[in-house]
Amino acid sequence: MTKLSVNINKIATLRNARGGDYPNVVQVAKDAQRFGAEGITIHPRPDERHIRYQDARDLKEVVYTEFNIEGNPIPSFIDLVLDCKPAQVTLVPDAVDAITSNAGWDTITHRSFLKEVIDEFKRNGIRTSIFVDPDKKMIEGALATGTDRIELYTEEFARQFGLGNKEAVQPYAACATLAGELGLGVNAGHDLSLDNIEYFKQNIPNLLEVSIGHALIGESIYLGLENVINMYKRKLS
C-alpha cells in the first residue's frame, strides 16, 4: 500500500491570515494521524509565509508516523532539518519567491551540491528524497547523488489528466520503473487529488508514498478532514 503523507502548509496559511494560532497546526497534525494519515509533510519557506520554522520544531514532538520536511537546502533549512531530524527530508529547488514548487532538480548539473547535502543528512540518520521531473536522465543523475528516493513532480500529469489525457502518466511510469531498477524508492506529489490519485497509483510501479496538501485541504472543506483522508487511503490501497 502506498503511504499518504498529509501536507499541512495550507492549515498554516489559514492560521497566519488572522495572525493568531487558529487553526493550530500541531493539533491538525495530531488529528490527521488519528484519522489515518501515515505521515505529515511540511514545506517551510524562508519568508515563513505559511509553515514557520518554529512549527517544524513543535511538530517533531507530536509526529509519530513519518515526519517529512521539504525545501530548498539553504543553510537555514539544513540547520532546521538537522535540529528536527525528521524521518525524511525532500529537497526541492524552490526560488525564494516561488508561490509553489514549479520544477524538479537538474540532478546532473547540481550533483556535487546535492551529494554534499545528502551525505550530511544521511550521516544524521535522515532518509533523503529529491524532487525531480519525469525525465530518465534526472533519475539516473539522482542515483549518483546518493539519495534514497526520488519524488516525482506530478503537476503536468495532473493538468493533462484533467484535460482527459490519461497517457500523460506514461513518462512517470517509465521513470518509476527505472528508479526501481536502480534501487531508488519512489514518492510523488504536486496537484494530486481525489480525482486523479487512483489512476496514478494504478499506473506507477514501486510507489511508496504520496504527499498531498492543497487539494486534500480544499476537499476537506466540503467533505471533512477525517473522511477525505480515508477516501485517499482507500484509493491508494
C-alpha positions, -999 to 999 in steps of 0.1 A, spaced: 0 0 0 12 35 -9 15 57 22 -4 90 24 16 119 39 -6 150 45 9 183 38 -4 208 63 10 240 48 -25 253 39 -35 250 76 -7 274 85 -17 297 57 -52 299 72 -38 305 106 -15 332 95 -43 351 77 -56 361 111 -23 364 130 -33 341 158 -29 304 164 -62 290 149 -63 266 134 -34 251 153 -10 232 131 1 209 158 -34 199 167 -42 193 130 -12 171 126 -23 151 156 -58 148 142 -46 139 107 -26 110 121 -55 99 143 -77 99 112 -53 76 94 -26 97 77 7 77 76 29 108 75 29 146 80 46 168 54 56 205 58 74 228 34 87 258 52 100 287 31 125 314 41 98 341 44 77 317 67 45 328 48 28 296 59 47 270 79 72 286 102 105 272 114 91 270 149 62 250 137 87 223 125 103 222 159 69 219 176 57 192 152 87 170 158 74 163 192 40 150 180 45 134 146 47 97 154 41 84 119 66 98 94 77 134 95 87 148 61 103 182 57 105 197 22 125 226 10 155 242 -8 186 232 12 198 267 20 219 269 52 189 278 75 169 249 61 197 225 66 201 236 102 163 232 108 163 197 94 194 187 115 177 201 145 144 183 139 158 150 125 126 141 106 122 106 91 126 121 56 139 153 40 127 161 5 150 185 -14 131 209 -37 148 236 -58 125 265 -49 133 300 -57 129 323 -27 98 340 -42 82 309 -56 45 307 -49 47 269 -50 71 242 -63 74 245 -101 103 224 -112 124 194 -103 162 194 -98 187 191 -126 205 163 -108 233 163 -133 243 200 -130 238 201 -93 251 166 -85 281 177 -63 260 201 -43 232 176 -38 256 148 -28 272 171 -2 239 179 14 226 144 12 257 130 28 252 153 57 216 143 62 224 106 59 251 109 85 224 121 108 201 92 100 176 111 79 162 95 47 166 117 17 144 123 -14 150 145 -44 121 163 -62 125 155 -100 107 159 -133 98 127 -151 130 126 -171 151 94 -171 183 113 -172 173 131 -140 166 98 -124 200 84 -133 215 116 -121 197 112 -88 213 79 -82 248 95 -84 239 119 -55 234 90 -31 197 98 -24 174 71 -10 144 82 -30 131 105 -57 98 124 -56 81 127 -90 68 162 -97 33 154 -108 19 188 -118 19 181 -156 3 147 -151 -25 163 -131 -30 190 -157 -31 166 -186 -53 141 -167 -78 169 -161 -79 175 -199 -87 138 -204 -52 128 -215 -45 96 -195 -14 88 -215 3 116 -196 11 91 -169 34 71 -191 66 92 -185 60 89 -148 55 51 -150 87 48 -170 107 68 -145 93 49 -116 103 16 -133 138 29 -139 141 42 -103 131 7 -90 157 -9 -112 183 15 -98 173 7 -62 157 41 -56 124 45 -37 96 64 -54 75 91 -39 52 116 -58 35 148 -52 20 181 -65 -16 186 -77 -26 150 -69 -62 149 -58 -92 126 -53 -99 129 -90 -66 115 -102 -49 97 -74 -64 63 -80 -54 62 -117 -19 75 -109 -14 48 -82 -27 21 -105 -1 30 -132 30 38 -112 51 8 -100 70 9 -68 51 39 -54 60 42 -17 44 75 -7 24 104 -19 25 139 -3 -8 158 -8 -18 191 7 -35 218 -14 -62 195 -29 -67 175 2 -73 205 24 -96 220 -2 -116 188 -5 -118 186 33 -136 220 34 -165 202 17 -162 166 29 -144 168 62 -107 160 70 -113 126 85 -135 115 56 -111 128 29 -80 111 45 -98 78 45 -110 83 9 -74 88 -2 -63 57 17 -90 36 0 -79 48 -34 -42 41 -25 -49 6 -12 
